[in-house]
Amino acid sequence: MSNRTTVTEFLLLGFSEVRELQILHSVGFLVIYLAAMVGNLLIFMAISLDHHLHKPMYFFLVNLSVLDLGSISVIIPKSMANSLMNTKSISYAGCVAQVFFLLFLVGADFFLLTVMAYDRYVAICQPLHYERMMNRRACTQMAAGAWISGILYSVLHTGNTFALTFCGGNMVDQFFCEIPQLLKLACSDSYLSEVGVLAFSVFLVLGCFIFITVSYVQIFKTVLRIPSEHGRHKALSTCFPHLTVVSLFVFTGLFAYLKPTSSSPSALDLVVAVLYSVLPPIMNPIIYSMRNKEIKAALRRLTLCR
């Protein structure tokens, strides 16, 4: 404990030192934030208020919208506030909270996408058993399991990360508290346990990805056996939005964490971080509303009622 550096706050990476560009960044992030909020709230309201959409697939979509709202709210407001006030600081407790909630929401998001793949598998490959297997109780349990798994995943990571000794200063080379950047500040002999947890996370994510892949292999096999072209198109139309969201989530995350690390922050690091942390919450409601006739109809009815 005598060698431990006491850190009371961290300094986040700004997008620019020029005051005009800082204000422009705040305005840009505000527009992005409002777009994500409006899109996800519309999906939430349309599904919640329209009894035609009280089905398992849309129940999970409501949960996805709530998680997306939470994840984008964890990082964007703080970044906007720092730019407006021309500061870079975030308190130690604030950094802990940011890491915890971001990991919880993103983790639960991915676990929920895995559950949604199972829902599509049952709907297409075992349609006669769908109502029995995906009843209200089962759906509630699976959604709760995704949320609880996200909490446990976050507790493991957050607790392990902030149990480390920080010897490399307090400058985080990212516009939010990100674990890989925090590990750069840890003492060389204290971060190995978190590296082990990161390796466990990779296997966990890989396991979910394999489950999703296997589910879709079975789905495509079943769809190819459908005799009519209309039937095949109808079956696939319910899968493409989910598949697109999963691809966006996975590939932006992989690109962010598997790209070569640099010793100093770069514009590419910031752009990639924006892509994987901000883009999915914005795109998810657009993807689902564009490809789904029932949601389009519900949004029209919601608009007309207002």
C-alpha positions in Angstrom: 0.0 0.0 0.0 2.9 2.4 0.5 3.8 2.3 -3.2 0.2 3.0 -4.3 -0.5 6.2 -6.1 -3.6 7.8 -4.8 -5.8 8.8 -7.7 -8.7 11.1 -6.9 -9.7 11.9 -10.5 -8.9 11.0 -14.1 -8.4 13.2 -17.1 -10.3 12.3 -20.3 -9.1 12.9 -23.8 -10.7 15.9 -25.5 -11.6 16.1 -29.1 -9.9 19.4 -29.6 -8.1 22.2 -27.7 -9.7 24.8 -30.0 -12.7 26.4 -28.2 -14.8 26.7 -31.4 -14.3 23.0 -32.1 -15.1 22.0 -28.6 -18.5 23.8 -28.9 -19.0 22.1 -32.3 -18.2 18.7 -30.7 -20.8 19.4 -28.0 -23.5 20.4 -30.5 -22.7 17.3 -32.7 -22.9 15.0 -29.7 -26.1 16.7 -28.6 -27.7 16.0 -32.0 -26.5 12.4 -31.9 -27.8 11.9 -28.4 -31.2 13.4 -29.2 -31.5 11.2 -32.3 -30.7 8.1 -30.3 -33.1 9.1 -27.5 -36.0 9.9 -29.9 -35.5 6.8 -32.0 -35.4 4.4 -29.0 -38.2 6.1 -27.2 -40.4 5.9 -30.3 -39.7 2.2 -30.5 -40.4 1.8 -26.8 -43.7 3.7 -26.9 -44.9 2.1 -30.2 -44.4 -1.4 -28.8 -45.7 -0.7 -25.3 -48.9 1.1 -26.4 -49.8 -1.1 -29.4 -51.3 -4.5 -28.4 -50.5 -5.9 -31.9 -46.9 -5.8 -30.9 -47.2 -7.6 -27.6 -45.2 -10.6 -28.8 -41.9 -12.1 -27.6 -39.7 -10.6 -30.4 -41.0 -7.0 -29.6 -40.8 -7.6 -25.9 -37.0 -8.2 -26.3 -36.8 -5.2 -28.6 -38.2 -3.0 -25.9 -35.5 -4.3 -23.6 -32.9 -3.6 -26.3 -34.1 0.0 -26.6 -33.9 0.6 -22.9 -30.3 -0.8 -22.8 -29.4 1.4 -25.8 -30.8 4.5 -24.1 -28.8 3.7 -21.0 -25.5 2.9 -22.7 -25.4 6.2 -24.8 -26.5 8.2 -21.7 -23.5 6.9 -19.7 -20.8 8.5 -22.0 -22.2 11.3 -24.2 -23.5 13.8 -21.5 -20.2 13.8 -19.6 -18.2 14.3 -22.8 -20.5 17.2 -23.9 -20.2 18.8 -20.4 -16.4 18.6 -20.4 -16.3 20.3 -23.9 -18.7 23.0 -22.9 -16.8 23.7 -19.6 -13.4 23.3 -21.3 -12.3 20.7 -18.8 -11.2 17.0 -19.0 -11.7 15.8 -15.5 -13.9 13.0 -14.2 -13.8 12.0 -10.6 -12.6 8.6 -9.5 -16.1 7.6 -8.4 -17.5 9.0 -11.7 -15.0 6.9 -13.6 -16.0 3.8 -11.6 -19.7 4.5 -12.2 -19.1 5.0 -16.0 -17.2 1.8 -16.3 -19.7 -0.2 -14.3 -22.8 1.1 -16.1 -21.3 0.9 -19.6 -20.1 -2.7 -19.1 -23.4 -3.7 -17.5 -25.5 -2.1 -20.3 -23.3 -3.3 -23.2 -23.0 -6.8 -21.7 -26.7 -7.1 -21.2 -27.2 -5.8 -24.7 -25.1 -8.6 -26.2 -26.7 -11.3 -24.0 -30.1 -10.0 -25.0 -29.1 -10.2 -28.7 -28.2 -13.9 -28.1 -31.6 -14.5 -26.5 -33.2 -12.8 -29.6 -31.4 -15.2 -31.8 -32.9 -18.1 -29.9 -36.3 -16.5 -30.3 -35.9 -16.4 -34.1 -34.6 -20.0 -34.1 -37.7 -21.3 -32.2 -40.1 -19.2 -34.4 -38.7 -20.5 -37.7 -37.3 -24.0 -36.9 -39.9 -25.1 -34.3 -43.1 -23.0 -35.1 -45.5 -25.5 -33.6 -43.8 -25.2 -30.2 -43.2 -21.5 -30.3 -46.1 -20.4 -28.1 -45.2 -23.0 -25.5 -41.5 -22.4 -25.5 -41.7 -18.6 -25.7 -44.5 -17.9 -23.3 -44.6 -14.8 -21.1 -42.9 -16.4 -18.2 -40.0 -17.8 -20.3 -39.5 -14.5 -22.1 -39.4 -12.6 -18.8 -36.9 -15.1 -17.3 -34.7 -14.9 -20.4 -34.7 -11.1 -20.4 -34.0 -11.0 -16.6 -31.2 -13.5 -17.2 -29.6 -11.1 -19.8 -29.9 -8.1 -17.4 -28.5 -10.1 -14.4 -25.7 -11.6 -16.5 -24.8 -8.0 -17.5 -24.7 -6.9 -13.9 -22.5 -9.9 -12.9 -20.2 -9.3 -15.9 -19.8 -5.7 -15.0 -19.2 -6.3 -11.3 -16.4 -8.7 -12.2 -14.7 -6.3 -14.5 -15.2 -3.1 -12.6 -14.2 -4.6 -9.3 -11.1 -6.2 -10.8 -10.1 -3.0 -12.7 -10.3 -0.6 -9.8 -8.6 -3.0 -7.4 -5.5 -2.3 -9.4 -2.7 0.0 -8.4 -2.3 3.0 -10.8 1.3 4.1 -11.3 1.1 5.6 -14.8 -0.6 8.9 -14.0 -4.3 9.7 -14.5 -4.6 10.7 -18.2 -7.0 8.3 -19.9 -6.4 8.2 -23.7 -10.1 8.1 -24.5 -13.1 10.4 -24.2 -14.7 8.1 -21.6 -13.3 5.7 -19.0 -12.4 2.6 -21.0 -10.8 -0.5 -19.4 -8.0 -1.0 -22.0 -6.9 2.7 -21.5 -7.2 2.4 -17.7 -4.9 -0.7 -17.8 -2.2 1.4 -19.4 -2.2 3.4 -16.1 -1.9 0.3 -13.9 1.4 -0.9 -12.5 3.0 -3.6 -14.6 2.8 -6.2 -11.8 -0.9 -5.5 -10.9 -2.8 -5.6 -14.2 -2.3 -9.4 -15.0 -5.5 -10.4 -13.1 -7.6 -8.0 -15.3 -5.9 -9.4 -18.4 -7.2 -12.8 -17.3 -10.7 -11.4 -16.8 -10.5 -9.8 -20.3 -9.5 -13.2 -21.7 -12.5 -14.7 -20.0 -14.7 -12.0 -21.6 -13.4 -12.9 -25.0 -14.3 -16.5 -24.5 -17.8 -15.5 -23.2 -18.4 -13.2 -26.1 -17.1 -15.9 -28.5 -19.5 -18.4 -26.9 -22.5 -16.1 -27.5 -21.3 -15.4 -31.0 -21.0 -19.1 -31.8 -24.5 -19.7 -30.4 -25.9 -17.0 -32.6 -24.1 -18.3 -35.6 -25.3 -21.9 -35.1 -28.8 -20.6 -34.6 -28.7 -18.8 -37.9 -27.2 -21.8 -39.7 -30.2 -23.8 -38.6 -32.6 -21.0 -39.5 -31.2 -20.7 -43.0 -31.3 -24.5 -43.5 -35.0 -24.4 -42.5 -35.8 -21.4 -44.7 -34.2 -23.1 -47.7 -36.7 -26.0 -47.3 -39.7 -23.7 -47.5 -41.3 -24.3 -50.9 -42.7 -20.8 -51.7 -40.5 -17.8 -52.3 -43.0 -15.6 -50.4 -42.7 -17.9 -47.3 -38.9 -17.7 -47.5 -38.9 -14.0 -47.8 -41.4 -13.6 -44.9 -39.3 -15.8 -42.6 -36.0 -14.0 -43.4 -37.6 -10.6 -43.1 -37.9 -11.1 -39.3 -34.3 -12.2 -39.1 -32.5 -9.5 -41.1 -32.9 -6.6 -38.6 -31.6 -8.8 -35.8 -28.7 -10.1 -37.9 -27.8 -6.6 -39.0 -27.8 -5.3 -35.4 -25.6 -8.2 -34.2 -23.2 -7.6 -37.1 -23.0 -3.9 -36.3 -22.4 -4.6 -32.6 -19.8 -7.3 -33.1 -17.8 -5.9 -35.9 -17.5 -2.4 -34.5 -16.4 -3.9 -31.1 -13.9 -6.2 -32.7 -12.4 -3.4 -34.8 -12.1 -1.3 -31.7 -10.4 -3.9 -29.5 -8.4 -5.9 -32.1 -6.8 -3.0 -34.0 -3.1 -2.4 -33.2 -2.7 -0.3 -30.0 -0.7 2.9 -30.2 1.4 4.4 -27.5 -0.1 7.8 -28.0 -3.8 8.7 -28.7 -4.8 9.3 -32.3 -7.8 10.6 -34.2 -8.5 7.0 -35.4 -8.8 5.8 -31.7 -11.5 8.5 -31.1 -13.4 7.7 -34.3 -13.4 4.0 -33.6 -14.6 4.6 -30.0 -17.4 6.7 -31.3 -18.3 4.0 -33.8 -18.7 1.1 -31.3 -20.1 3.1 -28.4 -22.4 5.6 -30.1 -23.3 4.1 -33.5 -25.3 1.0 -32.4 -27.8 2.9 -30.1 -28.5 5.2 -33.0 -28.8 2.6 -35.7 -30.7 -0.1 -33.9 -34.1 1.7 -33.9 -33.5 2.7 -37.6 -32.7 -0.8 -38.6 -35.7 -2.3 -36.9 -38.2 0.4 -38.0 -37.0 0.3 -41.7 -37.2 -3.5 -42.0 -40.4 -4.2 -40.0 -43.9 -3.4 -41.4 -45.6 -3.9 -38.0 -43.4 -1.4 -36.3 -43.9 1.1 -39.2 -47.6 0.7 -38.8 -47.4 1.1 -35.0 -45.3 4.3 -35.4 -47.9 5.7 -37.9 -50.7 4.9 -35.5 -48.7 6.5 -32.6 -48.1 9.6 -34.7 -51.7 10.0 -35.7 -52.9 9.6 -32.1 -50.7 12.5 -31.1 
